[in-house]
Amino acid sequence: MVLLLAVDGAKKHKEKHVSDDDLKLELGGLGVNGGSGRIDAWLVAQTTTECRIALTDRPSTFELDGKTFASAAAFDKQRGTKRAALCVVRRSEKTATSTLAMVSFSSDMSYVVSTPNNKNFALWPALVERGAYADRWRLPHYLLVGTIEDRAPFKNACPDAAKALLHVVKTLALLRVFLLKECGASGKPCAAALYADMDTAPGLDADPSRYLRLDPHADFVVSSNIHKPILANSGVFLVTNTPGGRALLRNWWGYRCARHDQLALWKVLFDRWATVVPRLRDLPIFASYALAHNRAMPELVAAREATWPALRGAKWACAPNSTCGRLLHAENCVSEPISVGATLLVPMHPFAPGLPPLQGPGRKQALFCHKVDCFEESTSDAGHPCGGSVWNGTFV
């Protein structure tokens, strides 16, 4: 098997020849249970759960190791560089009784409280807003703070482990939450998690568990971008605490080496789907982000139309007088929710009564806005090339 991986964002790429046996060893196996015990023990050793964050309009206090700190810098100094802290985020005294958790990740607390970043997005107010959303639906709310040194119990699939991406630590945040004996005040482990990047903010209000109920077979629910036809945007998604959901996260961590964390995610998704369509495993489209960006969605469409008889999902609708291949290079063309194996791809426009897209253009059009989209408002879906039809609630 030839694994093509981008290194440090360079246009050129290196080829790493990996045997099937080596790949199973390095990624903890592509099966649902491979490598789980080793990474679980490593994660517990790498993180502390003695952490609390009080959410107020302005940063106030942070608790770590039984001590209270008035500044983010003091908190980071106490945590040090050798471990991460899985913090309980609290905005109010409401009881978080759901087994669906909300999870985010930041490299350090100082970043969370910093002034608006270069995208003009203030991270602390966004965290406070996500806290309000978590309170509304009684979701236990967790923030993993710290990068966790790259000493995983299985090898990195990247030719240069030093280039492992910071963003993909979100997979470890989720796996650590799934190891908690109790999810909030539910008395049970977390059954699933809603992950949201630090630069996201709630928009329209909806029960997040409804997305998981769309397809009981799905262990991963994700959407594309509103502006570009990428396969899956990892800024907002849901994943279940099941063998399949945990295996996806472990293997995503195993591919942690490209310029964007989404490239590793797309590769893992194609590996999963290759159990039905083997040719999807060895496609050379993952040699670079740009190549995968333009090819992943069309390749999936082609596989579905030609060789995936067991796939549940509606047809991929396109605008009049336009071809699917051409349109997919300009806009996401999913008109209804589509299940691909255990992955549920949801549209980027309203598709079910009372259930907005996971993320979209501005706070008034989606469950969460992401990055600059939080400052863009679209007043109508009329111009969307995929339309705004209402899903009939069944997969065909």
N, C-alpha and C positions, 0 to 999 in steps of 0.2 A: 504494500500500500504506500502511496506517496502522499504525504501531508504537506500542503503548500501553506506557508504562513508568512504574513508580513512582519517585518522586524523594525521596531522603532519608527513606524510611520514612513519608512523609506519607500520609494516607488519600486525599487527592486526587491525581490524576495528570494529567500533561500528554500531549498527543498530538503526536507528531512525524510529519509526513508525509514518507515516504521513498520515492523511486521505486525500481523494481527495480534499475536501473543503479547508483544511489547506494548501495543496500544491498550490492550485490556489491563495490563499492569499499570501503565502510566495514568490512566484515567479512572482507575478503580473499577474498570470493567464497564462495558456499555449495557450490561444487564442491570436489573433493578437493585441488586444487593451488593454488588462488587465494591470492596474497599470501604464500606460504611463504618465498620467498627473502628478502624484505624483513624479515619478522619474525625469521627465523633470524639474519641478520646483526646486527640490533638486539639480540637476546638475548645473543649472544656478546659484544658490546661492553658490555653492561650488567652482566655477571657475571664473577666470577673463580672459577676452579676450584682455586686454591691454598689449599685449606682442609681441615683434618682435625679431627675431634672424637673424643677418646678416651672411650669409655663405661665409667665405673666407677660404683659404687653412689652415690657423691657426685661432683658436678662437679669435675674436676681440671684438665685442660689443654685449650687450644684453639689450633690452629695456623692462621695466616693469613699469606699473603705471606712464607712462610719464617721467620716469627717465632712463638714460643710464648708464650701468655698464660695466666696463672693465674686470671684472672677473666673472667666474661662481659662485664662493663662495659668492660674493656680491649679485648676482642675487638671489641665494637661500636664503640668509638672508632676503632680501626684501620680498620674497614670503612668507616665514615663513612655518609653519607646518600645518596650518589650512585650506589651500586652494590650489588649483591647478591652473596652468596658461596654457591656450590654446594659443600657440604661432604660429604666422605666420612665416614660414621659407622662407627666400628669398636668392636666390643665385645671381640673376640678376634682371634687371628691366623689364624683359619680362612680359607681361600681362597674368595672369592666368585666362583664359576665360572658361575653361572646368567646367562642373558641376560634374566631377569625381575628387574627392580629394585624395591626398596621405596623410596618417596619420601614425604617430608613437607615442610611449609612452616611457617616462623615469621617474624614481622616482625623480631625481633631475638633475640640470644642471651640477653639479660637476662630476657626473657619465659620462655624455656625453663627456666631455672634458678630461677625465682621460686618463692615459697611457694605452696601450693595456691591455685588461683584461686577465684572466687566459686561455683564448682560443686563445690568440695571435691575437686578432681582435681589431683594432683601431676604436673606435666608431665615433669620429669626422670626419675623412676622409670618412667613410661610409655614414654619414649624408650628407656631401658635395656631394658625388656621387649621392645619392638619390635626392638631390636638382637639380642636373644637369638633371637627368632623368625627374623630374617634369617639369622643364623648357622646355625640349624637347617636351613634350606633353601638355604643358600649363595647368598643373594640379595645383590647389591650394594646398599648402603644409603646413601641420599643425603638431605640436609636442605638446602633452600634457605633461607638466612637473609637477610632484607632485603625491602623492599616493591617495589622497582623503580619508579622514577618513571613516571608515566603519560605516556610519550612514544612510544607505539607508532607504527609506520610507517603505520598506517591509522587513520582516525578512530574515536573511541569512539561507539557507537550511542546513548549516553546523552545526553539534552538538557543535562545539566550534568556535564561530565567530572570536576569536582572531587568528585563524589559516588561515584566509582568505588569498588567494594567492595574491602576488603583481602583477604577470603577468596578471591576469584577469582584471586589471584596463583598459586594452586596450579596453574592451567593453564600458567603460564609455567615453573614448576618442572619440570613433566613434559616440556614441549617442550624445555627446556634439557637435561634428562637424555637425551632422544632424539637430541640433537645430539652427544653424546659419541662419540668415535671408538671407545672401548672401554668396555664395560659391566663394571665391576669387573675381574676377572682372566680374563674369558671370551675375550678376544682378538677380540671382535665387538661391534658396537653393540648397545644394548639392544633386544630384540624387543618388550618390553611392560613395563608397570609396575603395581605394586600401590600405590595411593595410600592413605594413612591420615592423618587429621587428627591434630594434636598431642594432642587429648584422646581418643585411642583407646588401647586396650591389647589385647594378644592374649588369646584365650580358649582354645577348643579348637584342637588342633594338626591341620593338614591342609596338604598341598602346594597352594600357591595356583595353580599352573599347571593344576590339574585343572578349575578354573572356566572357564579359557579353552578347555579341550578339550571342554567340554559342547557347544559349538556352534562349529565351525571357521569359520563365516561371521561371527561376532561380533567387532567391534573395541572394544566397550564392554560391560562386565559390571557390573551395579549392582543394588541392592535397595532396597526401600522402608523405612519405619520399622516397628517392631513395634507401636507404639501408634497411629500415625496413617496415613491412606491416601495419603500423598504419593507422587508418581510415582517419584522416585528420590532417595535420600539420598546426598549427595556427600561424606559423611565417610569412606567406604570404598568403593573401586571399582577395577576393573582396566581398563586401556586399552592398545591395541596400538600399536606404532610402525609404522603403516601409513598410506597416504594418507588413508584414512577416519578413523582414530583421531586423527591430527594435525589434520585439518580440523575435527573436533569440538572439539578443545581451542582452536584458533585462533578459531573462531566463538563459543565459550563466552566467551573473553576479549573478543570484540567486543561482546557483549551485557552487559558488566560494569557494570551500574548498577541494581540494585534493592536492596531492603533485605537480601535473602538471596541468596547466590550460587546457590542451587538454582533460583531463579526463572529466571535466565539459562540454566542447564542445561536446564530443562524446555522453554524456548522453542526452544533449539537442537535438542533431540530431536524436537519437533513439526515443526520445519522439515525435518529429515531424513525423517521419515515422510510429509511432505506430497508427496514425489515419487511416492508411491503413492496417497495420499488428499489431494488438493489442498486440501480445506476445512480441514484441520488447520493450515494455515499462517496463516490470518487469524482464528482464533478470538480473541475479546476477553478470554479468561480470564487473560491475562498482564498485565492492567492492575494487579494487586496480588497480593501473595503469598497473602493469604487466599483470593482468588477462584480462583487457580490451584491452591491447596492442595485445595480442595473439588471442583474441576471436571476437573483434568487426567486423573486415573485413570478416572473414568466416561466421559470423552470418548474415551479410548483404547479402552476396552471397547466402547463403541458403534461406533467405527470398525472395530474388529476383527470384531465380529459382523455388521455390515451391509455393509461395502464393502472388505474386505481379503482377497480370495480367496487370495492367494499367501502369506499370513502363516503361518509355522510356529509351532506352539504348541498346548498342550492347552487344553481349554475352561476358562473361569473358573468354578470351583466356588464355590457359596455354601452357607451353613449352611441346614439345613432350615427351612422356614416363614419364609424371609426373602428379600427381593429383592436383586439385585446392587446396584442403585443405592443402596438404603438401607444395605446392609451396607458398601459402600465408603466411606461417610461415617464409619464407626466403626472398621473394621479393614481392613487390606490383604487382598484376597481372592484373591491368586494362589496356586493350589494346586500348580502345577508350574512348572518353568522355561518361560518363554515368550519366543520370539525375535520381535522386531519390527524388521524390516529387519536392520541390523547391530548392533542393541542386544539384549542378553540380560538380561531381568529375572528375578532368582532369588527364590524365596519366602523368607519370614521365619521359616519353621519347617523342621525337618529334612526333606529331600526325597530324599536319595540316601545309600546306605550309606557311612559314613566321610567324608561331605562336609557339614559344618554350614553354616547360613546365613552370609553374609558378615558380618553384624552382627546383634545381637539382645539380648535381656534378660539381661544378666549374662555372666560369663566362662564359665559352664558350658553355655551354649546356642548359642554362635556362634563364628566364627573370630575376630572382634573385638567387644569391647564399646565403646560410644560414650557419652561424657559420663556422666550419672547412671546409665545402664544398667549401668555397671561395678559398681555397688553394689546392683543389684537381681538377685535370683536367683529364677528360675522353676523349680520342680521337676518340672513336668509340662506336656505339650502338650495334655492332654485337654480343657482349656477353650478352646482356640483355635478361633474360629468357622470357620476354613478347614481345620481338621483337621490331621493329620500324615501323610498318605498318602505312600508311597514312589513316586518317579517311576519310570516303566518304561524311561526312557532314550531315548525316541524323541520326535520332534516330529511332530505331525499337522497 
